[in-house]
Amino acid sequence: MSIAQQSATASVVPFWEDPPVRRLHVVAAPAPARRPRLLYGIVAVAGAIAIGAAQMSLSVLTTQGSYEIADLTQQKRQLDWDKEIIADDLAGLSSPQYLAANASALGMVINESPSYLRLSDGKLLGSGDVALGATSVDAINRGAVANALITDTPLVTDPEATIVGQPVIADDAVLNTPVPLTDGLPTPATH
């Protein structure tokens, strides 16, 4: 910068005649620190204890709920098993073997030449002969196929009598049922 420029900038700056007034003043001594109030401390501690107690009680309730759910799940499983057992018992009681054994225990016999009633015109189809007192099927003592569901189930007429699980061949019984297979299916001799 040249001297002419410096003198021009110096004349632009205003000249203060009076010194500026200072606005600073002395600060009074700080107030002594107040003690925290006892009430605020008690409220803070009580709040922390309440939050801890709430968390613990929610944790206990959640744990108790999970134990109840596990217990109810076990009860449901047991009830499902009981339901399956009852369904098997019902299937056995409604099986043809059990119905035939109860009919035989009541004195009913199987007619070898059955007759049918046609409902449209009421006509009797078949021989119409009366069933004799004996039958070739002994539903109580020997079934062609054993039914394990009803082996120990008592009959309706006699609670002491049950269907025997294994076929029993009596000497005086009429045998027109097939012989049980013991060595597999019979095959014809081709040679």
C-alpha positions as CSV (number, residue, x, y, z in Angstrom):
1,M,0.0,0.0,0.0
2,S,1.2,3.4,-0.7
3,I,1.4,6.3,1.7
4,A,-1.5,8.1,-0.1
5,Q,-3.7,5.1,0.3
6,Q,-2.9,4.8,4.0
7,S,-3.7,8.4,4.7
8,A,-7.0,8.0,2.8
9,T,-8.0,5.0,4.9
10,A,-6.9,6.7,8.1
11,S,-9.2,9.6,7.3
12,V,-12.1,7.3,6.8
13,V,-11.9,5.8,10.3
14,P,-13.8,8.1,12.7
15,F,-12.0,9.6,15.6
16,W,-13.5,9.0,19.0
17,E,-13.4,12.0,21.1
18,D,-14.8,10.4,24.3
19,P,-13.7,7.0,25.4
20,P,-16.5,4.4,25.3
21,V,-18.4,3.8,28.4
22,R,-17.8,0.4,29.9
23,R,-20.7,-1.6,31.0
24,L,-18.9,-4.1,33.1
25,H,-19.6,-4.2,36.8
26,V,-18.5,-6.4,39.7
27,V,-20.5,-9.5,40.3
28,A,-21.6,-10.3,43.7
29,A,-20.3,-13.5,45.4
30,P,-22.1,-16.7,44.2
31,A,-25.0,-17.9,46.4
32,P,-24.0,-20.8,48.6
33,A,-25.0,-24.2,47.1
34,R,-28.3,-25.4,48.5
35,R,-28.5,-28.9,49.9
36,P,-30.7,-31.2,47.8
37,R,-34.0,-31.6,49.4
38,L,-34.7,-34.8,51.1
39,L,-38.1,-35.1,49.5
40,Y,-36.6,-35.3,46.0
41,G,-34.3,-38.1,47.1
42,I,-37.1,-40.1,48.7
43,V,-39.2,-39.7,45.6
44,A,-36.3,-40.9,43.3
45,V,-35.5,-43.9,45.5
46,A,-39.2,-44.8,45.8
47,G,-39.6,-44.5,42.0
48,A,-36.6,-46.8,41.4
49,I,-38.0,-49.4,43.9
50,A,-41.4,-49.2,42.3
51,I,-40.0,-49.8,38.9
52,G,-37.9,-52.7,40.2
53,A,-41.0,-54.2,41.9
54,A,-43.1,-53.8,38.8
55,Q,-40.4,-55.5,36.6
56,M,-40.1,-58.4,39.1
57,S,-43.9,-58.8,39.4
58,L,-44.3,-58.8,35.6
59,S,-41.5,-61.4,35.4
60,V,-43.2,-63.6,38.0
61,L,-46.5,-63.3,36.2
62,T,-44.9,-64.1,32.9
63,T,-43.2,-67.2,34.4
64,Q,-46.4,-68.3,36.1
65,G,-48.3,-67.9,32.8
66,S,-45.7,-70.1,31.0
67,Y,-46.1,-72.8,33.6
68,E,-49.9,-72.6,33.2
69,I,-49.5,-72.9,29.5
70,A,-47.3,-75.9,29.9
71,D,-49.8,-77.5,32.3
72,L,-52.7,-76.8,29.9
73,T,-50.7,-78.2,27.0
74,Q,-50.1,-81.4,29.0
75,Q,-53.8,-81.6,29.9
76,K,-54.7,-81.2,26.2
77,R,-52.3,-83.9,25.2
78,Q,-53.8,-86.2,27.8
79,L,-57.3,-85.4,26.7
80,D,-56.4,-86.1,23.1
81,W,-55.1,-89.5,24.1
82,D,-58.3,-90.1,26.1
83,K,-60.3,-89.1,23.0
84,E,-58.4,-91.5,20.8
85,I,-58.9,-94.3,23.4
86,I,-62.6,-93.6,23.5
87,A,-62.8,-93.4,19.7
88,D,-61.1,-96.9,19.6
89,D,-63.6,-98.2,22.2
90,L,-66.5,-96.8,20.2
91,A,-65.1,-98.4,17.0
92,G,-64.9,-101.7,18.8
93,L,-68.4,-101.5,20.2
94,S,-69.8,-100.6,16.8
95,S,-67.9,-103.4,15.0
96,P,-69.8,-106.2,13.3
97,Q,-68.1,-108.8,15.5
98,Y,-69.4,-107.2,18.7
99,L,-72.9,-106.6,17.3
100,A,-73.1,-110.2,16.1
101,A,-71.9,-111.5,19.4
102,N,-74.5,-109.4,21.3
103,A,-77.2,-110.6,18.8
104,S,-76.2,-114.2,19.4
105,A,-76.2,-113.7,23.2
106,L,-79.7,-112.3,22.9
107,G,-80.8,-115.5,21.1
108,M,-80.8,-114.3,17.5
109,V,-79.5,-116.7,14.8
110,I,-78.2,-116.1,11.3
111,N,-80.6,-117.4,8.6
112,E,-78.7,-119.3,6.0
113,S,-81.2,-118.3,3.3
114,P,-82.0,-114.6,4.0
115,S,-85.1,-112.9,2.7
116,Y,-85.4,-109.3,1.8
117,L,-88.3,-106.9,1.8
118,R,-88.5,-104.6,-1.2
119,L,-89.8,-101.3,0.1
120,S,-91.2,-99.9,-3.1
121,D,-94.0,-102.5,-3.3
122,G,-93.6,-104.5,-0.1
123,K,-92.8,-107.7,-1.8
124,L,-90.7,-110.4,0.0
125,L,-87.7,-111.5,-2.0
126,G,-86.0,-114.8,-1.1
127,S,-87.2,-118.2,0.1
128,G,-89.0,-116.8,3.2
129,D,-88.0,-119.9,5.2
130,V,-87.7,-119.5,9.0
131,A,-84.3,-119.7,10.5
132,L,-83.6,-122.8,12.5
133,G,-82.4,-122.7,16.0
134,A,-78.8,-123.4,15.1
135,T,-76.5,-121.3,13.0
136,S,-73.2,-122.0,11.3
137,V,-71.6,-118.9,12.6
138,D,-70.7,-118.8,16.3
139,A,-70.1,-115.1,16.9
140,I,-69.3,-115.5,20.6
141,N,-66.8,-118.3,20.7
142,R,-64.9,-118.1,17.4
143,G,-64.7,-115.3,15.0
144,A,-63.2,-115.6,11.6
145,V,-61.0,-112.6,12.4
146,A,-60.1,-111.7,15.9
147,N,-60.8,-108.1,17.0
148,A,-58.4,-106.9,19.6
149,L,-60.5,-103.9,20.4
150,I,-63.3,-106.0,21.8
151,T,-61.5,-109.1,23.1
152,D,-62.1,-108.2,26.8
153,T,-65.3,-106.2,26.3
154,P,-68.2,-107.8,28.2
155,L,-71.4,-108.5,26.3
156,V,-74.6,-106.6,26.9
157,T,-76.6,-109.5,28.2
158,D,-73.9,-111.1,30.4
159,P,-71.2,-108.9,31.9
160,E,-69.1,-112.1,32.6
161,A,-69.1,-113.2,29.0
162,T,-66.7,-111.7,26.5
163,I,-65.7,-112.3,22.9
164,V,-62.8,-114.7,22.9
165,G,-59.9,-113.2,20.9
166,Q,-58.6,-116.4,19.3
167,P,-60.8,-118.7,17.2
168,V,-61.9,-121.8,19.1
169,I,-63.0,-124.9,17.2
170,A,-65.6,-127.0,19.0
171,D,-66.4,-130.6,18.1
172,D,-70.2,-130.1,17.9
173,A,-70.1,-126.8,16.0
174,V,-71.0,-126.7,12.3
175,L,-67.9,-125.7,10.4
176,N,-68.5,-124.0,7.1
177,T,-66.1,-121.1,7.6
178,P,-62.7,-121.2,5.9
179,V,-59.8,-122.8,7.7
180,P,-57.3,-120.2,9.1
181,L,-54.1,-120.0,7.1
182,T,-50.9,-120.8,9.1
183,D,-48.3,-121.3,6.4
184,G,-49.2,-118.4,4.1
185,L,-51.5,-118.4,1.1
186,P,-52.2,-121.8,-0.5
187,T,-50.8,-122.2,-4.0
188,P,-51.8,-124.8,-6.6
189,A,-49.4,-127.5,-7.5
190,T,-48.6,-127.0,-11.2
191,H,-46.0,-129.8,-11.8
